[in-house]
Amino acid sequence: MVFCFQERVTYLFLAILLVLISIKSFTSISIDEATSYIVFFKNSYLNIYLNHPSDANNHILYSFITKTLMSFFGEHRFVLRLCSFISFIVY
């Protein structure tokens, strides 16, 4: 399979972007991520669904998926960002 120059540049850019995002996912967490963790991810699934204040940090589907990932892989900052990382790759 022969790639033209534009395709090579595109794949190189995506590879570099993926590496940078991977590195960033291991850095310290921000105040928004900490708030989401303390307020939403520590609660039960029912509390996430029923007790959701009008807050920009509360995305119910994201909270459900992240809470599930944290129950499987533990409480680590990479796992906290894993849902966003997977969504980026899929999108």
C-alpha positions in Angstrom: 0.0 0.0 0.0 1.5 3.3 -1.1 0.7 6.4 1.0 0.9 9.8 -0.5 2.7 12.6 1.3 -0.6 14.1 2.7 -1.7 10.8 4.2 1.7 10.3 5.8 1.6 13.8 7.4 -1.9 13.1 8.6 -1.0 9.8 10.2 2.2 11.3 11.7 0.1 14.2 13.2 -2.5 11.8 14.6 0.3 9.6 16.1 2.0 12.6 17.8 -1.4 13.8 19.0 -2.2 10.4 20.5 1.2 10.3 22.3 0.8 13.8 23.7 -2.7 13.0 25.0 -1.4 9.8 26.5 1.4 11.7 28.3 -1.1 14.3 29.5 -3.4 11.7 30.9 -0.8 10.8 33.5 -0.3 14.4 34.8 -1.9 15.8 37.9 -5.7 16.3 37.8 -7.4 19.6 37.5 -9.9 21.2 39.9 -12.8 20.2 37.6 -11.7 16.6 37.5 -11.3 16.5 41.3 -14.8 18.0 41.8 -16.3 15.4 39.5 -14.5 12.7 41.3 -15.5 13.8 44.8 -19.1 14.8 44.0 -20.2 12.3 41.4 -17.9 9.3 41.0 -17.8 8.4 44.7 -21.7 8.1 44.8 -23.7 5.1 43.9 -25.2 4.8 40.4 -28.6 5.8 41.7 -27.3 8.9 43.4 -25.5 9.9 40.2 -28.8 9.7 38.3 -31.1 11.1 40.9 -29.0 13.7 42.7 -27.5 15.6 39.8 -27.3 19.3 40.5 -27.3 21.7 37.6 -23.5 21.5 37.2 -21.4 21.5 34.1 -19.3 18.7 35.5 -22.2 16.3 35.7 -22.6 14.3 32.5 -24.6 11.3 33.6 -23.4 8.9 30.9 -19.8 9.9 31.4 -20.2 9.5 35.2 -21.7 6.0 34.8 -19.0 4.9 32.4 -16.2 6.4 34.5 -17.6 4.9 37.7 -17.7 1.5 36.0 -14.2 1.8 34.7 -13.0 2.8 38.1 -14.6 -0.2 39.7 -12.7 -2.5 37.2 -9.4 -0.8 37.1 -9.1 1.1 40.4 -8.9 4.7 41.3 -6.1 6.2 39.2 -6.0 9.4 37.3 -5.5 7.6 34.0 -8.7 5.6 34.7 -10.5 8.9 35.5 -9.6 10.1 32.0 -10.0 6.8 30.2 -13.5 7.4 29.0 -12.5 10.7 27.4 -9.4 9.0 25.9 -11.4 6.2 24.3 -14.0 8.7 23.1 -11.3 10.7 21.4 -10.0 7.6 19.6 -13.5 6.5 18.5 -14.5 10.0 17.3 
